[in-house]
Amino acid sequence: MRNLMSSGFRPLRPYRITRGSRQMRERRTAQAFIVFGVVLACVELYVIFGWL
């Protein structure tokens, strides 16, 4: 009974991020920054050409 409880149920163990999920999160963050940069560049071009 003691072995069963120690191997399966650990409520106080902190959640550890695996390498795969961290890479996926970093990839999503990089894609979000790229999209934000492209949108910002388009807005800047719109403002610049709006003044001409």
Wavefront OBJ file of the C-alpha trace (Angstrom):
o trace
v 0.000 0.000 0.000
v 2.814 2.402 0.824
v 4.586 1.731 -2.475
v 1.368 2.347 -4.400
v 0.810 5.719 -2.754
v 4.378 6.931 -3.210
v 4.606 6.055 -6.896
v 1.274 7.352 -8.146
v 0.123 10.262 -6.033
v 2.393 13.267 -5.465
v 0.263 16.353 -4.816
v 3.094 18.623 -3.651
v 5.419 17.989 -6.571
v 5.898 21.148 -8.646
v 5.130 21.056 -12.341
v 8.269 20.677 -14.425
v 8.421 22.010 -17.952
v 9.788 19.472 -20.360
v 12.187 20.456 -23.093
v 9.643 19.830 -25.858
v 6.971 22.086 -24.403
v 9.540 24.793 -23.693
v 10.747 24.699 -27.304
v 7.167 24.831 -28.541
v 6.436 27.815 -26.309
v 9.608 29.585 -27.476
v 8.665 28.896 -31.094
v 5.197 30.369 -30.543
v 6.708 33.394 -28.832
v 9.123 33.915 -31.734
v 6.287 33.653 -34.235
v 4.252 36.172 -32.245
v 7.185 38.614 -32.249
v 7.621 38.161 -36.014
v 3.933 38.824 -36.667
v 4.013 41.847 -34.361
v 7.073 43.207 -36.176
v 5.467 42.785 -39.597
v 2.265 44.502 -38.457
v 4.260 47.330 -36.888
v 6.281 47.786 -40.101
v 3.053 47.944 -42.138
v 1.603 50.574 -39.798
v 4.796 52.626 -40.015
v 4.755 52.487 -43.824
v 1.080 53.490 -43.815
v 1.830 56.491 -41.602
v 4.875 57.516 -43.652
v 3.065 57.277 -46.997
v 0.030 58.993 -45.470
v 2.098 62.097 -44.854
v 3.267 62.290 -48.485
l 1 2 3 4 5 6 7 8 9 10 11 12 13 14 15 16 17 18 19 20 21 22 23 24 25 26 27 28 29 30 31 32 33 34 35 36 37 38 39 40 41 42 43 44 45 46 47 48 49 50 51 52
